[in-house]
Amino acid sequence: MVDLVPPDLRAALGSLRLSTRRPVPAPGIGHHHSRSRGEGLEFAQYRGYEPGDDLRRIDWKLYGRSDRYFVREAERESPLTLWLLVDASASMGQADAARPQRSRLAAAVEFAAALVEVALRQADRFGLLIVAGGALDVVPAGAGLRQRDRCLLALRGVTAAGSWPDEAALRPAWERVAAGDLLVSLGDHFDEAGVRLLERLAAARREVASIQILTAEERDFPFRGGHRFRDPETGVELVTEAAASRRAFLDAFAAARRTLAARLAAAGVRHVEYVLDAPPAGPLQRLFGRAGRGG
């Protein structure tokens, strides 16, 4: 089975750690500190034995000195729940002429598969929200190897089609993503409905991070002569002389990116850009690298 994570990205996974900027409320074992006590990884205190406590947690040496049963408590570690919002609308099928096999969607799938691997290593829960064909498909959150296989199977089957659904169709995102969960959005962020969803989730105490995936042709506008541009979602076409349009396009595109970054920053969303000709580990390291990690 083809590995969805390219070797240069897989080599960087060990330097990544998923985290939130808020304490994670759910109990369990993982890499994320909460404020509760119980079974965990780091010793916190003793307490008196209570019926139903696991006998393995009794400190027998202390019992020998005190003739009383004491249970070791530790800082409880909490598993994070990661949600990957993958934009598979028609515009995500766009690629650069120099590398037509690697579209925006191919990059989004690579990032999603890589983050699934990181969550698996951390014993976290993870699930998928896939926007495709005007609908929202959900792989419910779970943990472990079987859940990893479910997610990778779903990612392998994704194709770019349709546009963003309306607000009613996006309701499962609200039903599934709980307060304190981490949602990572992977897409071109050209759809206003998608940007509003991120803003609303962040306002509702969901931890949100965003990777905007762009083509090198959008960054550089290398076109020459007369050129026909077609919106893959609306079908609207624009015929123009490329050289005469270059400066206006680059200025408008840069302004749109600044506006998006400002909106998401104001909402508390961690946001980075990725261009298809750049090393794939870059945006994940900026968001989740152990050194200088935001959050």
Steps between C-alpha positions, in 0.01 A plus 500: 500500500638840400621712793310829501779672694804578280843407643615859564183573697510169689857577608372812677218335695714433806549875550125571508271503800131576489387735773232747597527829680227403747498218760343187351197401712461131409667234720733237359862438416676716245746787475274786610482622859169559670425626850355177641669221688480124470685240299771665294868525426644741759460450876297770675391380848372219722142454618327244716378179336132491402298190406525444126850643463741295290713294740800551274501868598546427872845595627593184691823643640307784658248246631786313667607817683157635590273193510252698286415474133594797284446537127747681278341779299664669207432798280236365267593527134226576251472384140446772246238451230627607158263581215631544147280717280599415143374727222439280194293753307570538128757778540720260698566304181717782372872427452800672345587424139849400614362232738149411378490181709518694830186704543390702800289201603801266476688730740200517735479120506873478580462743791193320631670159484808640674294648784313171539838332555601760759168459685543122494847528655362726774212261577257777406158468336454620145231527232431652159260761364519497118329765287437351155224512242305762692472279810686431825620143554601395851734232632411504873786549743671194640844377598742226410620320191157410366392861522817600315411252226143636476629853457764407243243303299268801495785731397603270215150518358466880499463683168455873445142586403220746565499804724461567872164390641259731676492554875243227562721238334792609719306431821684169566813705562324659798361169617837322489766759591481564873632790704872450554543281191764592243381552143753543217357641177674403175391685189535804275266709722344668198146417619338749735288225656815314600664807653186583699490143631854534638417834662187361663672185625779708654247732662331192651823397679615250243875510440545574130808497276506562128728418207419694184626305197599713200654427160832641387320645197277704730806627682701583186242544220747376234254506209574657163281622214126461484369269770163354597439452873206287618353472850466122556203541736290763321617446142549875456775577247726800457702563185785746545845598381720352771783754504258791531312330784797373699557792738130551572453130574804476729397812693142381541606148596746628760232728646253211521756285684572781748129549563451128562798480735372802696149354530625166626748659740222716644295184553788327679572255218861394445553549128785423259536492122648223289597522131512175303867531398621535863618216729187342650623491861514880527141586596468213748824601667381860529176389662610200705881493511635439849724807482318833487158336476211742511245402764 
